[in-house]
Amino acid sequence: MKFEKVVEDTAVELIRRAVIQLPKDIENALVKAVTDEESEAGKVQLKAILENVKLAREVGAPMCQDTGLLVFFLKVGDKLGSVSGLSNALIQAAKRATLEVPLRPNAVHPITRKNSGDNTGLGIPYLDWDFIQGDFLEVTILPKGAGSENMSSVGMLNPAEGLPGLKKFVVDTIIAAGGRPCPPIVVGVGVGGTVDGALKLGKKALLRPIDRRHPDPDIAKLETDLLEALNMTGIGPMGLGGKFTALGVNVEYAYCHTASLPVGVNIQCWADRRAAARIHLDGKVEYLSGE
């Protein structure tokens, strides 16, 4: 079978897995939150979310009616040779998944609002390319719903604001979002780089399991500090009040200009949906844990 066809078939399966099966780190965090939540209203919402997760898995249906825009993160091995057909393979996968899973058609022209009907269009699915050593392609799918994406933000802070200013910007963003992104949320924070790069870092941060801290101890502490601060806001599950506004905060960073401090906050609802696979040159497919 041609490599591009294997990529297409694998991508369809990844989309199916992502929209139906919640990653274990997120489900485990929700289970723990039910026990630790102090608000009765919050407990009710968390239990309803977990029942929804269970039903989606049992009946093989998407866990949310907003199946999102399809975002692919690709790590391309240097021994794969030509990858010119991969973009088309992923576009075809999006079209097939829309019919086969099925997915809600979400991709529209930004001005006319005309729906393509198959979750594709100019720039969609969104493909992020990274090039690595190896003889494989690693594909990660991150379906991104609008409720959480709409609440995301980017700020160009004055470097003099430093760490306190960075924390304030993240917390202010979540407070402004309130219950609209369907908390408890997962927050990806990108620090540094450029204005567009910070937002991309924030989205990439959502790919890391929330039970795995950043290897840089300073960044790891920032993650735990932000999670504690967000859960002190009292927004709670579905905005009805409670202890759990966020399940996790992941931070990624890049060096930036001496005169700038970009911060991108990418919010994901409780359904931090993701799935990943490694496709080897010989056609062997290895499904990963969604990271």
C-alpha positions as semicolon CSV with decimal commas, in nm:
position;residue;x (nm);y (nm);z (nm)
1;M;0,000;0,000;0,000
2;K;0,127;0,348;-0,083
3;F;0,262;0,544;0,213
4;E;0,018;0,830;0,149
5;K;-0,276;0,589;0,165
6;V;-0,152;0,453;0,499
7;V;-0,127;0,811;0,626
8;E;-0,483;0,885;0,512
9;D;-0,628;0,572;0,673
10;T;-0,434;0,630;0,995
11;A;-0,545;0,993;1,014
12;V;-0,911;0,890;0,981
13;E;-0,865;0,649;1,271
14;L;-0,686;0,914;1,479
15;I;-0,971;1,159;1,426
16;R;-1,220;0,889;1,526
17;R;-1,026;0,807;1,843
18;A;-0,976;1,171;1,936
19;V;-1,341;1,274;1,920
20;I;-1,473;0,959;2,089
21;Q;-1,215;0,860;2,352
22;L;-1,093;1,107;2,613
23;P;-0,720;1,069;2,698
24;K;-0,662;0,885;3,026
25;D;-0,479;1,176;3,193
26;I;-0,783;1,399;3,142
27;E;-1,034;1,135;3,248
28;N;-0,829;1,056;3,559
29;A;-0,819;1,426;3,649
30;L;-1,198;1,449;3,613
31;V;-1,249;1,145;3,836
32;K;-1,023;1,297;4,101
33;A;-1,204;1,630;4,071
34;V;-1,539;1,467;4,151
35;T;-1,396;1,347;4,482
36;D;-1,219;1,671;4,569
37;E;-1,480;1,921;4,445
38;E;-1,637;2,113;4,733
39;S;-1,929;2,261;4,542
40;E;-2,240;2,044;4,502
41;A;-2,321;2,216;4,172
42;G;-1,966;2,146;4,060
43;K;-1,994;1,778;4,154
44;V;-2,314;1,745;3,952
45;Q;-2,148;1,893;3,645
46;L;-1,838;1,676;3,677
47;K;-2,046;1,360;3,715
48;A;-2,247;1,456;3,407
49;I;-1,923;1,506;3,210
50;L;-1,792;1,165;3,313
51;E;-2,122;0,999;3,221
52;N;-2,099;1,168;2,882
53;V;-1,743;1,037;2,839
54;K;-1,858;0,684;2,928
55;L;-2,152;0,691;2,687
56;A;-1,939;0,826;2,401
57;R;-1,695;0,539;2,444
58;E;-1,971;0,276;2,471
59;V;-2,173;0,384;2,166
60;G;-1,877;0,501;1,957
61;A;-2,011;0,855;1,910
62;P;-1,834;1,191;1,948
63;M;-1,831;1,313;2,308
64;C;-1,928;1,667;2,200
65;Q;-2,146;1,795;1,916
66;D;-1,873;2,050;1,836
67;T;-1,617;1,815;1,684
68;G;-1,394;2,115;1,620
69;L;-1,159;2,228;1,348
70;L;-0,899;1,963;1,271
71;V;-0,544;2,056;1,371
72;F;-0,261;1,818;1,278
73;F;0,089;1,831;1,426
74;L;0,338;1,644;1,208
75;K;0,691;1,528;1,284
76;V;0,854;1,426;0,957
77;G;1,157;1,199;0,960
78;D;1,448;1,296;0,737
79;K;1,464;0,947;0,584
80;L;1,107;0,945;0,452
81;G;1,197;1,100;0,119
82;S;0,940;1,313;-0,061
83;V;0,644;1,418;0,153
84;S;0,466;1,613;-0,120
85;G;0,157;1,391;-0,100
86;L;0,103;1,412;0,274
87;S;-0,102;1,732;0,273
88;N;-0,351;1,584;0,030
89;A;-0,367;1,260;0,231
90;L;-0,466;1,455;0,543
91;I;-0,722;1,662;0,353
92;Q;-0,879;1,342;0,223
93;A;-0,876;1,201;0,576
94;A;-1,071;1,505;0,700
95;K;-1,330;1,459;0,426
96;R;-1,366;1,088;0,498
97;A;-1,385;1,133;0,875
98;T;-1,662;1,391;0,833
99;L;-1,877;1,120;0,675
100;E;-1,749;0,810;0,851
101;V;-1,720;0,913;1,219
102;P;-1,927;1,137;1,159
103;L;-1,810;1,491;1,233
104;R;-2,011;1,811;1,230
105;P;-1,904;2,022;0,931
106;N;-1,742;2,326;1,095
107;A;-1,518;2,485;0,830
108;V;-1,663;2,805;0,680
109;H;-1,536;3,090;0,463
110;P;-1,453;3,372;0,710
111;I;-1,641;3,641;0,514
112;T;-1,928;3,469;0,334
113;R;-1,966;3,205;0,612
114;K;-2,034;2,944;0,343
115;N;-1,972;2,597;0,484
116;S;-1,753;2,363;0,280
117;G;-1,951;2,070;0,417
118;D;-1,650;1,846;0,473
119;N;-1,427;2,022;0,730
120;T;-1,177;2,134;0,467
121;G;-1,102;2,465;0,301
122;L;-0,818;2,708;0,252
123;G;-0,579;2,647;0,543
124;I;-0,800;2,379;0,701
125;P;-0,722;2,121;0,825
126;Y;-0,440;2,315;0,987
127;L;-0,104;2,144;0,941
128;D;0,195;2,219;1,163
129;W;0,520;2,071;1,029
130;D;0,831;1,979;1,226
131;F;1,129;1,793;1,080
132;I;1,324;1,539;1,281
133;Q;1,570;1,253;1,236
134;G;1,417;0,914;1,162
135;D;1,235;0,696;0,910
136;F;0,883;0,766;1,034
137;L;0,603;1,021;1,034
138;E;0,441;1,108;1,365
139;V;0,089;1,247;1,338
140;T;-0,103;1,405;1,626
141;I;-0,458;1,529;1,587
142;L;-0,601;1,802;1,811
143;P;-0,968;1,876;1,731
144;K;-1,028;2,234;1,847
145;G;-1,378;2,345;1,938
146;A;-1,487;2,706;1,901
147;G;-1,614;2,763;2,255
148;S;-1,266;2,735;2,401
149;E;-1,075;2,869;2,101
150;N;-1,284;3,188;2,107
151;M;-1,167;3,260;2,461
152;S;-0,795;3,229;2,378
153;S;-0,578;3,539;2,368
154;V;-0,231;3,679;2,303
155;G;-0,054;3,967;2,470
156;M;0,266;4,154;2,397
157;L;0,378;4,237;2,748
158;N;0,643;4,484;2,849
159;P;0,945;4,278;2,959
160;A;0,953;4,489;3,276
161;E;0,623;4,325;3,379
162;G;0,816;4,001;3,414
163;L;0,676;3,688;3,576
164;P;0,408;3,870;3,781
165;G;0,276;4,034;3,465
166;L;0,277;3,703;3,280
167;K;0,076;3,533;3,556
168;K;-0,169;3,823;3,573
169;F;-0,227;3,809;3,198
170;V;-0,308;3,436;3,209
171;V;-0,537;3,467;3,510
172;D;-0,715;3,773;3,365
173;T;-0,774;3,580;3,041
174;I;-0,939;3,292;3,226
175;I;-1,148;3,522;3,445
176;A;-1,272;3,704;3,134
177;A;-1,359;3,369;2,977
178;G;-1,567;3,259;3,276
179;G;-1,787;2,960;3,201
180;R;-1,789;3,005;2,823
181;P;-1,508;2,757;2,740
182;C;-1,688;2,479;2,933
183;P;-1,463;2,440;3,238
184;P;-1,288;2,264;3,394
185;I;-1,047;2,365;3,120
186;V;-0,697;2,275;3,013
187;V;-0,477;2,577;2,947
188;G;-0,183;2,588;2,711
189;V;0,048;2,885;2,761
190;G;0,315;2,988;2,513
191;V;0,582;3,229;2,636
192;G;0,834;3,401;2,412
193;G;0,909;3,373;2,043
194;T;0,701;3,606;1,826
195;V;0,339;3,716;1,849
196;D;0,219;3,430;1,627
197;G;0,476;3,191;1,767
198;A;0,352;3,240;2,124
199;L;0,002;3,128;2,027
200;K;0,140;2,825;1,844
201;L;0,346;2,733;2,150
202;G;0,030;2,758;2,358
203;K;-0,152;2,519;2,128
204;K;0,142;2,278;2,125
205;A;0,143;2,283;2,505
206;L;-0,202;2,121;2,495
207;L;-0,048;1,809;2,340
208;R;0,146;1,721;2,656
209;P;-0,041;1,511;2,915
210;I;-0,140;1,725;3,212
211;D;0,020;1,482;3,455
212;R;0,363;1,545;3,304
213;R;0,540;1,864;3,415
214;H;0,780;2,056;3,195
215;P;1,143;1,933;3,232
216;D;1,265;2,287;3,306
217;P;1,206;2,330;3,683
218;D;1,130;2,702;3,649
219;I;0,864;2,633;3,386
220;A;0,728;2,341;3,588
221;K;0,684;2,571;3,889
222;L;0,509;2,827;3,670
223;E;0,267;2,555;3,559
224;T;0,178;2,457;3,916
225;D;0,155;2,821;4,028
226;L;-0,083;2,906;3,744
227;L;-0,300;2,598;3,806
228;E;-0,334;2,694;4,172
229;A;-0,418;3,055;4,082
230;L;-0,680;2,957;3,824
231;N;-0,852;2,724;4,066
232;M;-0,870;3,004;4,320
233;T;-1,093;3,206;4,085
234;G;-1,399;3,003;4,190
235;I;-1,537;2,985;3,834
236;G;-1,577;2,611;3,875
237;P;-1,722;2,339;3,650
238;M;-1,932;2,489;3,370
239;G;-1,897;2,828;3,539
240;L;-2,135;2,734;3,821
241;G;-1,880;2,782;4,096
242;G;-1,639;2,545;4,260
243;K;-1,283;2,442;4,319
244;F;-1,201;2,308;3,973
245;T;-1,182;2,575;3,706
246;A;-0,880;2,411;3,538
247;L;-0,764;2,051;3,522
248;G;-0,417;2,142;3,408
249;V;-0,184;2,414;3,282
250;N;0,100;2,336;3,043
251;V;0,361;2,593;2,941
252;E;0,603;2,591;2,647
253;Y;0,856;2,864;2,577
254;A;1,098;3,001;2,320
255;Y;1,361;3,272;2,334
256;C;1,231;3,614;2,233
257;H;1,352;3,963;2,149
258;T;1,508;4,157;2,435
259;A;1,238;4,425;2,399
260;S;0,933;4,195;2,402
261;L;0,752;3,937;2,611
262;P;0,485;3,759;2,402
263;V;0,234;3,543;2,589
264;G;-0,020;3,323;2,412
265;V;-0,302;3,156;2,605
266;N;-0,476;2,873;2,422
267;I;-0,775;2,733;2,608
268;Q;-0,919;2,386;2,568
269;C;-1,248;2,275;2,723
270;W;-1,261;1,970;2,951
271;A;-1,255;1,759;2,633
272;D;-0,884;1,798;2,564
273;R;-0,914;1,561;2,270
274;R;-0,596;1,429;2,109
275;A;-0,463;1,114;1,949
276;A;-0,128;1,027;1,793
277;A;0,039;0,761;1,581
278;R;0,382;0,691;1,436
279;I;0,381;0,566;1,076
280;H;0,700;0,392;0,970
281;L;0,843;0,389;0,619
282;D;0,754;0,019;0,579
283;G;0,387;0,102;0,649
284;K;0,378;-0,020;1,008
285;V;0,152;0,196;1,228
286;E;0,219;0,241;1,598
287;Y;-0,060;0,414;1,792
288;L;0,069;0,632;2,074
289;S;-0,091;0,768;2,388
290;G;-0,211;1,093;2,233
291;E;0,088;1,315;2,301
